[in-house]
């Protein structure tokens, strides 16, 4: 997106505990996405939310580096909202919304009340955060409605994972961060992965995920939390067993893109076997992968039809 190179610097004044933006922000229009408007204060607020949700320290350099990330996220969200507006019957579960907020608070090692206070301290309304998650839940509902008939799960693969799960008294859970990039030419893959790993070494995994990942976990720095080995597909499980905590995986080709991940921690837990629960989780994960693939493809197609202007 060459237009992102034209991003105008945003004046941001830092205090010790918060980002003070009352000062000199000119809240003019930065871009239009179809019939949606992105202002400069929208960009500042997006940067704040990214920093708060990933637990990163506030600094002028960090804020400047995240401008392009924030614009990319706002453009993507507004493209999705344009499509959502075309449908009147989309719904989401309030339980799912609450669970997303709880998951965010847990990833920050805090509770919802403290999260609200942190947002308020930095002049971000809790309702603004809620709107971000509502958009994603409505988008997921849309993608499910459009592509639910294509969600065919391979029964043999599910049965194989269940068979392996039943044989273990202990299992390993992995704390994972991910980066997913779009499919590229096979001849260019090795060089691309080298570039990404080099960037990770200099900038950190979280920052590279923010900049490059097309996964919905990007705005959390790629954090996807603890994963039970019982529900991992064979290709991922083999790679996780191969590398150590702190290591970066090899590239793994998935239907939705090319994955590299980092194991941040791992732990052994008792294998409390509930075959039906494990089976349901495996099936859910497989369906989620299929939906993610359709989500990315549907967004890419939609994005090409929406006019975006930068001012």
C-alpha positions in Angstrom: 0.0 0.0 0.0 2.2 2.8 -1.3 -0.2 5.5 0.0 0.8 4.6 3.5 4.2 6.1 2.8 2.4 9.5 2.6 1.3 9.3 6.2 1.6 12.7 7.8 3.3 12.8 11.2 0.9 13.0 14.1 1.8 15.3 17.0 1.7 13.2 20.2 2.7 14.4 23.6 3.7 11.8 26.2 3.1 12.0 29.9 4.5 9.5 32.4 1.5 7.2 32.6 -0.5 8.1 29.5 -0.6 9.5 26.0 -1.8 13.1 26.3 -3.4 14.0 23.0 -5.4 17.0 24.2 -2.6 19.2 22.9 -2.1 19.8 19.3 -3.9 17.2 17.2 -5.5 18.6 14.1 -8.6 16.4 13.9 -8.9 16.8 10.1 -9.8 14.0 7.7 -6.9 11.7 7.0 -8.6 9.3 4.6 -12.0 8.2 3.3 -12.8 4.5 2.9 -15.8 4.4 0.7 -18.4 6.3 2.7 -16.4 5.9 6.0 -14.1 8.6 7.4 -10.8 8.2 9.2 -9.6 11.2 11.1 -6.2 11.9 12.6 -7.6 11.4 16.1 -8.8 8.0 15.0 -5.2 7.1 14.2 -4.0 8.3 17.5 -6.7 6.3 19.4 -5.9 3.2 17.4 -2.2 3.5 18.3 -3.1 3.9 21.9 -5.3 0.8 21.8 -2.5 -1.2 20.1 0.0 -0.2 22.7 -2.3 -0.9 25.6 -3.5 -4.3 24.4 0.1 -5.4 23.7 1.5 -4.0 26.9 4.2 -2.0 25.1 5.9 1.0 26.6 4.8 4.4 25.3 7.5 6.2 23.4 7.7 8.8 20.6 9.6 6.3 18.4 7.0 3.5 19.1 4.1 5.8 18.3 5.7 7.0 15.0 6.5 3.4 14.0 2.9 2.3 14.6 1.2 5.0 12.4 1.2 2.8 9.3 0.0 -0.2 11.4 -2.9 1.9 12.8 -3.9 3.2 9.4 -3.9 -0.3 7.9 -6.1 -1.6 10.8 -8.5 1.3 10.4 -8.8 0.8 6.7 -9.4 -2.9 7.1 -12.1 -2.3 9.8 -13.9 0.3 7.7 -13.9 -1.9 4.6 -15.5 -4.6 6.7 -18.1 -2.2 8.1 -19.1 -1.2 4.6 -19.9 -4.9 3.9 -21.6 -5.4 7.2 -23.8 -2.4 6.5 -25.2 -4.2 3.5 -26.7 -6.9 5.7 -29.6 -6.3 8.2 -29.8 -9.7 9.8 -26.3 -10.1 11.2 -26.1 -11.0 14.9 -23.4 -11.8 17.5 -23.5 -13.3 21.0 -23.0 -10.9 23.9 -21.3 -13.9 25.6 -18.8 -14.0 22.7 -18.2 -10.3 23.1 -17.7 -10.6 26.8 -15.3 -13.5 26.3 -13.2 -11.5 23.8 -12.8 -8.7 26.4 -11.9 -11.2 29.1 -9.4 -12.8 26.8 -7.8 -9.4 26.1 -7.7 -8.6 29.9 -6.2 -12.0 30.6 -3.5 -11.5 28.0 -2.6 -8.2 29.8 -2.5 -10.0 33.1 -5.3 -7.7 34.4 -9.1 -7.6 34.9 -11.8 -5.8 33.0 -12.2 -3.0 35.6 -8.4 -2.3 35.4 -8.6 -2.4 31.6 -11.4 0.2 31.7 -9.4 2.4 34.0 -6.3 2.1 31.7 -8.4 3.1 28.7 -9.9 6.0 30.6 -6.5 7.2 31.7 -5.4 7.3 28.1 -8.6 9.1 27.0 -10.0 6.0 25.2 -13.7 5.2 25.7 -14.5 1.6 26.7 -17.2 1.7 24.1 -14.6 2.3 21.4 -12.9 -1.0 22.3 -16.3 -2.7 22.3 -17.0 -1.4 18.8 -13.8 -2.9 17.5 -14.8 -6.3 18.8 -18.4 -5.9 17.6 -17.2 -5.3 14.1 -15.1 -8.5 14.1 -17.9 -10.6 15.6 -20.4 -9.2 13.0 -17.8 -9.9 10.2 -17.4 -13.4 11.5 -21.1 -13.9 11.4 -21.3 -12.6 7.9 -18.5 -14.9 6.7 -20.2 -17.9 8.4 -23.5 -17.1 6.7 -21.9 -16.8 3.3 -19.6 -19.9 3.5 -21.0 -22.3 6.0 -21.9 -24.8 3.4 -18.2 -25.2 2.5 -17.1 -26.1 6.0 -16.3 -29.8 5.4 -14.0 -31.3 8.0 -11.9 -34.4 7.2 -13.3 -37.2 9.6 -10.2 -39.4 9.2 -7.9 -36.5 10.4 -10.2 -35.9 13.4 -10.2 -39.6 14.3 -6.4 -39.7 14.1 -6.0 -36.8 16.5 -8.5 -38.3 18.9 -6.6 -41.7 18.8 -3.3 -40.0 19.7 -4.9 -37.9 22.5 -6.3 -40.9 24.3 -2.9 -42.6 24.7 -1.3 -39.8 26.9 -1.4 -39.3 30.6 0.2 -35.9 30.3 -0.1 -33.3 27.5 1.9 -30.2 26.6 0.3 -26.8 26.3 2.1 -24.1 24.3 1.9 -20.4 24.6 2.1 -19.2 21.0 2.4 -16.0 19.0 1.9 -16.1 15.2 2.5 -14.3 12.1 0.6 -15.2 8.9 1.5 -13.7 5.6 -0.3 -14.0 2.3 0.7 -16.8 -0.1 3.7 -16.0 -2.2 5.6 -17.6 -5.0 7.4 -20.7 -3.7 10.7 -19.5 -5.2 10.5 -16.3 -3.1 9.4 -18.0 0.1 12.8 -18.7 1.7 14.0 -15.1 1.1 10.8 -13.7 2.5 11.1 -15.8 5.7 14.7 -14.7 6.1 13.6 -11.1 5.9 10.8 -11.6 8.5 13.1 -13.4 10.9 15.7 -10.7 10.5 13.1 -8.1 11.3 12.0 -10.1 14.3 15.6 -10.1 15.6 15.8 -6.3 15.4 12.3 -5.2 16.1 10.8 -8.1 18.2 8.1 -10.6 17.2 5.2 -8.4 18.4 6.1 -5.4 16.3 6.6 -7.5 13.2 3.3 -9.2 13.7 1.6 -5.8 14.0 3.2 -4.7 10.8 3.0 -7.8 8.6 0.5 -10.4 9.8 -2.8 -10.7 8.1 -4.2 -12.7 11.0 -6.8 -11.2 13.3 -4.3 -11.7 16.1 -2.0 -9.1 14.5 -3.3 -6.2 16.7 -2.4 -8.3 19.8 1.1 -8.7 18.5 0.3 -12.2 17.2 -0.7 -13.5 20.6 -3.1 -16.5 20.4 -2.7 -17.7 24.0 -2.2 -21.3 25.3 -2.9 -24.1 22.8 -3.5 -27.7 23.9 -1.4 -30.2 21.8 -4.4 -32.5 21.5 -6.1 -30.1 19.1 -3.1 -29.3 17.0 -3.0 -30.6 13.4 0.0 -32.9 12.8 2.1 -30.4 10.8 1.9 -27.8 13.6 2.5 -30.4 16.4 5.6 -31.8 14.7 7.1 -28.3 14.4 6.3 -27.4 18.0 7.9 -30.5 19.2 11.0 -29.8 17.2 11.8 -26.3 18.5 12.4 -24.9 21.9 10.8 -22.1 24.0 11.9 -18.7 22.4 12.5 -20.2 19.0 10.8 -19.2 15.7 9.3 -22.0 13.6 9.9 -22.8 10.0 7.3 -21.6 7.4 4.2 -23.7 7.4 1.8 -23.4 4.5 -1.9 -23.2 5.6 -5.0 -22.6 3.4 -5.3 -19.0 4.7 -1.6 -18.1 4.3 2.0 -18.9 5.4 2.5 -19.3 9.1 5.5 -18.8 11.3 5.1 -18.9 15.1 7.1 -18.4 18.3 6.8 -20.6 21.3 6.8 -18.2 24.3 6.3 -20.9 26.9 5.2 -24.4 27.4 3.9 -26.5 30.3 2.9 -30.1 31.1 -0.7 -30.7 32.4 -2.7 -33.8 33.2 -4.5 -35.1 30.2 -8.1 -35.0 31.4 -9.6 -36.9 28.5 -13.1 -35.9 27.5 -13.3 -37.4 24.1 -16.4 -35.5 23.1 -15.0 -32.2 24.2 -11.7 -32.8 22.4 -13.5 -33.9 19.3 -15.7 -30.8 19.3 -12.6 -28.6 19.8 -10.7 -30.2 16.9 -13.7 -29.8 14.6 -14.2 -26.2 15.8 -10.5 -25.4 15.0 -10.8 -27.0 11.6 -13.9 -25.0 10.8 -12.3 -21.9 12.0 -9.3 -22.4 9.7 -11.7 -22.8 6.8 -13.6 -19.7 7.8 -10.4 -17.7 8.1 -9.4 -18.7 4.6 -12.8 -17.5 3.3 -12.5 -14.3 5.4 -9.2 -13.3 4.0 -10.3 -14.1 0.4 -13.6 -12.2 0.8 -11.9 -9.2 2.3 -9.3 -9.1 -0.5 -12.0 -9.2 -3.1 -14.0 -6.5 -1.3 -11.0 -4.3 -0.7 -10.4 -4.0 -4.5 -13.9 -2.6 -4.9 -13.7 0.1 -2.3 -12.3 3.5 -3.1 -9.8 4.8 -0.6 -8.5 8.4 -0.7 -5.8 9.9 1.5 -5.8 13.6 2.2 
